[in-house]
Amino acid sequence: MIVEIAEITVKPGSEKAFEAGVGKAAPLFLRAKGCHGLSLHRVVEIPTVYRLVVKWETVDNHIVDFRKSEDFQEWRRFVAAFFDGAPRVTHSEVVASYV
């Protein structure tokens, strides 16, 4: 399992509209090949900064399958107007887990 973390800064005052846009786009992610769910987190100390966390089966499911799809273009139409700069996207995998 791969976890995509997209750190997205939005324009001040657009927080609620951005959150609504992510809600509209959620089905696009959920029907994508290899997607196992997503969540949106807002940074408490900086309320215009969000982290979109998406679980993928593989990095290629994100980079190749989703990003090259019409659903990715639709996702961008829902939210890109609210971005204050380009999102910073990384992929990670669990190397240790402690409960």
N, C-alpha and C positions, 0 to 999 in steps of 0.2 A: 504494500500500500504506500502510495506517495501522497504527501500533503503539499498542496500549493498554498502559499501565503502571499496574497497580493496586498501590499500596503498602499492605501489610496487616500490621498489628501483631497478634500472637497472644498469648494469655495464657501467662505463663511455665509451662513444664512441658507444654504442649500441642503443642509443635513437631512431634514425630513423628506425632501423630494428625492434625494439620493437613496435613502433607505427604502422608499416606495419603489423606486426603479429597480433596486436589487430584488425586492419581493416579486415584481412582475417578471424579472428575468430568471428567477429560481427554477421554474419548469424547464427552461432551455438547458440549464446545467444538468438537471436531474434526468433528462432523457438522453444526454450525451453518452456515447460509448465509454464505459469504464468509470463513470462518475458514481461515487458512493455517498454523496451528500455534501452539503455546504452549510456554513454558518457565517454570519456577519458580526464582527465585534467592533465596538467603538472604543478608542483609547480614552480613558477617564481623564487623564491630565491634559489631553489635547483633543477636544471634542470634534474637530474637523478631520481627524485622522481615524481611518477605519482599517481593519484587517479582514479581508475576505478569505476564509479558509475553506478550501475545496479538497475533498478526498478523491484521489484518482487511483485506478488500478496500476497505471504506468504513466511515466512522463509523456510518452507519445500520445496517450489518450488525451492529454491536455494540449500539448504543442502541435501535434499533427491532426488528430481527429477533430477536436473542438475548435481550435484557433483557425482552422482552415474551413470552417463550416459557416453556413448562412446564420445559424443560431448565434455564433460569436459576433457576427455583424449586428444582429438584433440586440444582443446584450449591450454592445457599445452604443447603439442608438438610445437605449433606455437610460444609460448612465454617463456617457462621456461628457455631456455638456456641464456636468457638475464637477468634473475633475479640475483640480488646481495643480497641474503638472502631471507627468506620466506616472502611472502606478509602478511600484517596485515589486517585482514578482520573483519569488524563489520557490524551490521544491526541496522537500526534506523527506527523510525516512527515519523511522524509529531505529535507534541502535541500542537503546536500553529503556526500560520502563520500570518504575517503582511505584507501588501502590501502598 
